């Protein structure tokens, strides 16, 4: 019996769509330095929800400056309370 792992190298939008289909909402992270302010300084890491408003009738959430795994944990807790 052979168990093959799923293909984790799927396009980014397909990952987001899969998360929304699976949980009803998704988490997206932008890493530090992905964007800069008007003076060229790198912006900190931030993580935000996708489809949170539609799933829970609550506003989307943005967390700035924490590690992505910490943000995911916090957002899961918020979703548990909202859902």
C-alpha positions in Angstrom: 0.0 0.0 0.0 1.5 3.3 -1.1 0.4 6.6 0.4 1.3 9.6 -1.6 1.5 13.0 -0.1 -0.7 15.8 -1.7 1.0 18.3 -4.0 1.9 21.2 -1.8 3.3 23.2 -4.7 -0.1 24.5 -5.9 -0.7 28.1 -7.0 -1.2 30.6 -4.2 -4.8 31.4 -5.1 -5.7 27.7 -5.1 -4.3 27.5 -1.5 -6.5 30.4 -0.4 -9.5 28.9 -2.2 -8.8 25.5 -0.5 -8.6 27.1 3.0 -11.9 29.0 2.4 -13.6 25.8 1.1 -12.3 23.9 4.1 -12.7 26.3 7.0 -14.9 29.0 5.5 -12.1 31.6 5.9 -8.3 31.8 5.3 -5.2 33.4 6.7 -2.7 35.3 4.6 0.7 36.5 5.7 3.0 39.1 4.2 6.5 38.8 5.4 8.7 41.6 6.7 10.1 43.7 3.9 7.6 42.5 1.3 6.5 46.1 1.1 8.1 49.4 2.0 6.7 52.7 3.3 7.0 55.9 1.3 10.6 56.4 2.7 11.7 53.0 1.6 11.7 51.4 5.0 10.5 47.8 5.1 7.1 47.2 6.7 6.8 44.6 9.4 5.2 41.2 8.9 1.5 41.2 9.0 -1.2 38.6 8.8 -4.8 39.1 7.8 -8.0 37.1 7.3 -9.7 36.4 4.1 -13.5 35.8 4.0 -13.9 36.3 7.7 -16.7 38.9 7.1 -18.7 36.5 5.0 -18.2 33.5 7.3 -18.8 35.2 10.7 -20.4 38.5 9.9 -17.4 40.1 11.6 -14.8 42.5 10.1 -11.6 41.1 8.6 -8.7 41.1 11.1 -5.1 42.3 10.7 -2.3 41.4 13.1 1.0 43.2 12.7 4.4 42.3 14.0 3.9 38.7 15.3 5.2 35.5 13.8 2.8 34.0 11.3 2.2 30.9 13.4 1.3 33.0 16.4 -1.1 35.0 14.3 -2.7 31.8 13.0 -3.3 30.6 16.5 -4.8 33.9 17.6 -7.1 34.0 14.6 -8.2 30.4 15.2 -9.2 31.4 18.7 -11.1 34.4 17.5 -12.9 32.2 14.9 -13.8 29.7 17.6 -15.4 32.5 19.6 -17.2 33.9 16.6 -18.4 30.7 15.1 
